[in-house]
Amino acid sequence: MKLTPEQIQQLYKFTRQHFVEHYDVQTELVDHLANDIEQIWQEKPNLSFEDARSISFKKFGVFGFMDVYAAKQGALQKKYMNILWQHAKAWFRLPKIITTIIFFYVFYSGLLEFGDTFALSIIGGVFVFGLIKHIQLVRKVKKRQKLNGKKWLLEDIIFKGLFLGGGMVGVNLFNIINISSPSVYNTYWALFYAAIFTTMVVYVYISVVVLPNKAEKLLTQNYHEYNFIISSPL
């Protein structure tokens, strides 16, 4: 026996009822459930669809779909970081390395001249910029998802993303500098923190500007169906 289109849609509804909100993860689970139900029917053809579905669902264990969802999220976050790293490397090659060197020199000179006041100002400024962009991106992706009627996990990672994780690094760096760094920087400390600040600026800029601007291309590369449901540009 094969599942009907109506039963496939019921499986999508079933995954949503079990707290899987992203369409790409739902599709993987529906494919798995459908294949398993058809296998169960080969052995027990008199079972109803609901009973076969329950048997299949129990195979996921106590936490249901959550283990699958967590594994998928981890894999896509790793993919996201690889994409981010590929873009970050461009900032250390011509012609972008010129901009990177300028940032480094400005940070180095500012630290030597103004000490930790300058350092804390840089962290605060970058964090506020990143937070404002993050809020704007979250609003835009929610609007798009509402229009499309579907959520994609990689899309959420790109737009809602890992900026908050980077923000926590910034907060911790703020505390470290505030507590332990010298108020007047020598050459060693200035070089060290200038390198950290340059890396932080590149990370935030790529995560909240570069990758969101390339999101549609990245998403269509990963999800063939995504190209057919885009109804509103960001």
N, C-alpha and C positions, 0 to 999 in steps of 0.2 A: 504493500500500500504506500501511496505517496501523499504527502500533506497537501491540502488545498491552499490556494492563496489566502483564503479567509483564516485558516488555521495558522499560517505563517504570520499574519497580522496579529493574531491572538498571542503568538509567542513574543512578538515585539512588545505588546502591551504587558505581557507577563514579566519581561525583563525590566520594564519601567516601574512596574509595581514592586519590584525587588531592588529599587534604588540604583538602577543603572540608567543614567540619563543621557549618556553620549551615544550617538547613533552608530559610530564605528565599533564600539564595544558591544552594543546591542546586536549588531549584525553578526559578529563573530559568535556570540552566544546563541543566537537564533540558528545559525548554521549547524552548530554543534548539537543543539537540542533536536533540530529537525532530523539530522542524520541518525541520532540515537533513538528517537521515537520510531523512525522507520525500521531500524534494526529490532527494536522491541516488538513491533508489530509482526515481524517475520517469525518471531518465536511465539508470540501470543496475539494472534490476529483478532481475537474477540475483545481485546481491551479497548476501552473508550479512549478518545484523545486526551481527556483530562487525566485519566489514570496513568496512561503512558508518559505523559508530561511529568506527573508527580514522581514516577519511578526515576525518570531521567534527572530531574532536579535534585533528588536526594543524593545522587552520585557526586554532587558538588560539595557535600559535607555540611558541617554545622554552620559555616559562615556563608553558605550559598554562593552567590556570584562574586563576593567581595575579594576573594583570593585572586580570581581571574582579573577583576578590575584593577587591583593593586599591581599585579604583574604587568598588565598592559600600560598602566600609568608610568611605572618605573621604566619600561622599555622606551616609551615615547619621551620621557624626560631625558633619558640618555641620548636619544636621537637629537632632541632639541639642543642639548649641550654640545654635541658633535657639530651641529650646524652653526651654533654660536662660535665655537672654537675656529671653524673654517673661516668665518667672517672676521674674527679677531686677528687671525694671522695676517690678513691683508693690511692691517694697521701697522705692521712691522715690516712691510715691503713698500717699495716705491709705487705710487707717489705718496701714499697715505702716511708713510713713516715720517715724512717731513712735518706733518701736523702733529704726530705723536711726539717727535723731538721738541717741537715748540711747546706743547703742553708740559713735557718733562722739565724743560728749562724754566718755564714760568713758575712751576711748582717749586723747583729747586731754589730759584732766586727768592721767591716769596718766603720760603721757610727760613732761609738764611737772614732775610731782612726783618721779618715780622714774627718768627717763631711759631708757637702753638696757636696763637690767635689766628694766624693765616690758615694753619692746618684745620682747625675746627670750623672755620668759615667755609673752606673747600668742601669738607664732608657735609656740612649742613646744606650748602648750595646744591650740591649734586643730588643729595637725598630729596630735597624739595622738588627739584626739576623732575627727577624720576618718579616721585609720587604723583605729581600733577599729570604727567604723561600716562602713568599707570591708570589713574582714575578715568581719564579720557578714553583710553583703549578699552577698559572694562565696559563703559557705557556703549561704545560703538559695537563691540562684539555682542553684547546682549541685544541690541537693536537688530543686528543682522540675524542672530539666532532666532529671534522672535518672528522675523519676516520669513525665514526659511523653514521654521518649524523643526529644525534639527540642531543638535549640538554635536560638535566634534571634539574629541579629547585633545588632539594636537592643536586645534584652533584655540582652545581654552589655555593651553600651556603657553602658546605664543603671545596671546593678548593679555591674559591675566597673570600668567607666567611665573617666572622665577625671580622677578624683580624684588618681591617681598623677601625672598631668601637673601638676595644681595643687600636689601635694606637692613636686614638683621646684622649682616657683616659690617655694614657701615656704622650701625649703632654701637656694635662692640668695638670697632676701631675708634669711634668717638670716645668711648669710655676709657680705652687703653691710653689714648693720647692725653686725655684730660687728667688721668691719674699718674701715668708713669713717664711720659715723654718730657724732655727738657723744655723749659720755656724759651731757651735760646739754643738754636740748632747749630752743631758743628757740621763740617762737610759730610761726615759719615751718616749722621742722622738725616740730614737734608737729602742726600742721595737715596737713602733707604725709603723714606716716606714719599719722596717725589716719584719713585718707581711704583709704590703702592697706589698713590693717587692717580697716576697715569693709567694704570691697569683698571682702577675703579671707574674712571671716566669712560674708557673704551667699553667696558662691560655694560654700563648703564645705557650708553648711547646705542649700542648694538641691540640690546634687549628691548628698549622702549621706542626706538626710532627705526633702525635698519630692518630688523626681522618683521615687525608688524607691516612695514611698507612692502615687504616681499611675501607676505603671508599667503596671498591667493596662489602664487606660483608654487610655494612650498606645499600647500594643501592639495592642489591638483596633482602634484607629483606623488603624493602619498595616497590620495583617495581619488580614484577615477570618477566616481559619482559626484564628487564635490563640484566639478566643473559644470555639471548640468543643473545644479540647484541654486547656484549663485543668482540672487534676484536683486541684490542691492550692494553697490560698491561702498567701501568704507570711506 
